[in-house]
Amino acid sequence: ALHELRGLTDLDLNFAGTNIDNAGVKTLAGGLVALPVLRRLTLDFRGSRIGRGGIKGVVLSLAALQNLESLRCDLAAEQEGLHMVLNLQDYNDEEVRQAVMFVDLQHHLREVALRFAHGKIGETGAHALKEGLPYMTRVEKLELDLKGTALHAAEVGLLVRGLSRMPALTALHLDVAEIELGPDTIRSLVTGLPTVRSLHSLWLNLGEDSQGTALHLDCAALEDQDGASLGRFLGLQSGLRHVA
């Protein structure tokens, strides 16, 4: 039993292809929390029977391991190695904070998708995400799906500041459709995203008229000195075919 190994600092557990299910994950989580000096943890659940509830159990329990310095957790076959997708629609703000900690611990990740579409994330969750993004130091490709959430313009502006502090980010997929942004937030997107100096590619969905190859911008809040930022902002979106 794990609670008998309280001095353990490194642990590698491989459940790939096994019958471990959500109940088994819950039992495992209880054992891991009982390891007070665990520093490095590797878990492989690829091909197992854990569902979304089990994945959520893994995320929230591992975030509670306060001494953990390094984590590698493979959740599904299509997310093997450097790539991770988390569906966070049913996570409340405190659970969002823990999910961000879970991702931050995985220093090997290069591609991350965080999907909140039509979910519960609010102001506190957005703030936790903004604070956590800069710790994803090796993430090069990020998908951030906020479509239809209850976020306000101010929270979207917060997230832009977090994105601007991601040192390795080269490609960003950002969906903020069905959110009331307003001109000030449009300005924060136009002037903030170009400050991500490593960014080479941007896909931005602002709504029905502004996704994929089309972009309609309300530039009312832009000032004269924003011209250079606007130019880089548009230049990052290489897929654009129609701009208004």
Beta strands, then each sheet from edge to edge (+ up, - down):
strand 1: 10-14
strand 2: 40-44
strand 3: 70-74
strand 4: 83-87
strand 5: 111-115
strand 6: 141-145
strand 7: 171-175
strand 8: 201-205
strand 9: 214-215
strand 10: 242-243
sheet 1: 1+ 2+ 3+
sheet 2: 4+ 5+ 6+ 7+ 8+
sheet 3: 9+ 10+
end
